[in-house]
Amino acid sequence: MNLELIAKEIRKSIVKMNAKSYASHSGTALSVVDILTVLYFKIMNIDSANPSLKNRDRFILSKGHGSSALYATLAEKDFFDKSLLEGFYIDGGELPGHLDKEAAPGVEVSSGSLGHGLSLGIGMAIANKIDNNDSNVYVVCGDGELNEGSVWEAIMFAPHKHLDNLTLIIDYNKLQGYGRTNEVINLEPLKDKLLSFNWDVIEIDGHNFSEIESALLKNSKQPKAIIAHTIKGKGVSYMENKFEWHYKSPNEEQLNIALNELL
Ligand SMILES: Cc1ncc(C[n+]2csc(CCOP(=O)(O)OP(=O)(O)O)c2C)c(N)n1
């Protein structure tokens, strides 16, 4: 299985979807693709033919404005036909701009109002413990999302419950909706903060497939936080690390440049 090729296909779908619907959040979606690729194609116990499999691992994209990334990944993994992606974020289309769990098979949680995904994941992880179900729960939050106080309540609670079946992945692309994360509310020293809340913390390059995989596979007795250093807009040169691509959608010429770069 060639993860690089899969990630490229997902990125192609994302730029096409956002260009067609004039949608925001291209940079948001491109940032998290490599993490999704490893989760869905190497790590998670899921079955696209049976999305409600009882003992499946669960994934929550808490930064639900990056919806195009998850929809595109699920389509790539055959949860549904890629033609459904054509109805992304348009009037009368099937896939709303923020994640909707009723809209497509494989989406576990509706999200987009930031700050709720980790708490939902904790609920699922506790339910698994009660049911003696040894499946895992994975949650991706954005770095800007960590400005939400509710996330820190959840960060405090998960180690108290010793949720060794829960992994938080922080998509740390250093940009958010209103500027650079360290200028809006600085998160540093992030690793020390998470360690002091009793998480097992691993810091990785969030675009390096083997680092992502080893971090996800690492055994831990506590909930695990992976600080994934990423690049907003990763894979499309003119979007990389450019704040405005939180909001802009590619025009036809820009779409063609992006698709050529992703060949
Ligand atoms: C509760 C809530 N407040 C504000 C917003 C508006 N909003 C949408 S995206 C965003 C910034 C998110 O930044 P980050 O988590 O770093 O994600 P990125 O796009 O950089 O991946 C904000 C504040 C929201 N969706 N939900």
The ligand as an SDF file (V2000), in Angstrom:
LIG
                    3D

 26 27  0  0  0  0  0  0  0  0999 V2000
  -16.9330   27.4030   18.9930 C   0  0  0  0  0  0  0  0  0  0  0  0
  -16.3860   27.9980   17.7450 C   0  0  0  0  0  0  0  0  0  0  0  0
  -15.8340   29.2330   17.7870 N   0  0  0  0  0  0  0  0  0  0  0  0
  -15.3480   29.7990   16.6520 C   0  0  0  0  0  0  0  0  0  0  0  0
  -15.4070   29.1330   15.4650 C   0  0  0  0  0  0  0  0  0  0  0  0
  -14.8970   29.8090   14.1970 C   0  0  0  0  0  0  0  0  0  0  0  0
  -13.6900   29.1770   13.6790 N   0  0  0  0  0  0  0  0  0  0  0  0
  -13.7300   28.3670   12.6130 C   0  0  0  0  0  0  0  0  0  0  0  0
  -12.2390   27.7590   12.1910 S   0  0  0  0  0  0  0  0  0  0  0  0
  -11.4830   28.6040   13.4510 C   0  0  0  0  0  0  0  0  0  0  0  0
  -10.0030   28.5170   13.6720 C   0  0  0  0  0  0  0  0  0  0  0  0
   -9.5580   27.1150   13.9350 C   0  0  0  0  0  0  0  0  0  0  0  0
   -8.1570   27.0360   13.9490 O   0  0  0  0  0  0  0  0  0  0  0  0
   -7.4240   25.6710   14.1490 P   0  0  0  0  0  0  0  0  0  0  0  0
   -8.0970   24.8890   15.2110 O   0  0  0  0  0  0  0  0  0  0  0  0
   -5.9840   25.9700   14.3630 O   0  0  0  0  0  0  0  0  0  0  0  0
   -7.6700   24.8880   12.8050 O   0  0  0  0  0  0  0  0  0  0  0  0
   -6.9220   24.9950   11.3970 P   0  0  0  0  0  0  0  0  0  0  0  0
   -7.9310   25.5890   10.4560 O   0  0  0  0  0  0  0  0  0  0  0  0
   -5.7100   25.8770   11.5380 O   0  0  0  0  0  0  0  0  0  0  0  0
   -6.5420   23.6170   11.0440 O   0  0  0  0  0  0  0  0  0  0  0  0
  -12.4120   29.3400   14.1830 C   0  0  0  0  0  0  0  0  0  0  0  0
  -12.1000   30.1910   15.3560 C   0  0  0  0  0  0  0  0  0  0  0  0
  -15.9760   27.8300   15.4550 C   0  0  0  0  0  0  0  0  0  0  0  0
  -16.0570   27.0910   14.3410 N   0  0  0  0  0  0  0  0  0  0  0  0
  -16.4450   27.2880   16.6020 N   0  0  0  0  0  0  0  0  0  0  0  0
  1  2  1  0
  2  3  1  0
  2 26  2  0
  3  4  2  0
  4  5  1  0
  5  6  1  0
  5 24  2  0
  6  7  1  0
  7  8  2  0
  7 22  1  0
  8  9  1  0
  9 10  1  0
 10 11  1  0
 10 22  2  0
 11 12  1  0
 12 13  1  0
 13 14  1  0
 14 15  2  0
 14 16  1  0
 14 17  1  0
 17 18  1  0
 18 19  2  0
 18 20  1  0
 18 21  1  0
 22 23  1  0
 24 25  1  0
 24 26  1  0
M  CHG  1   7   1
M  END
$$$$
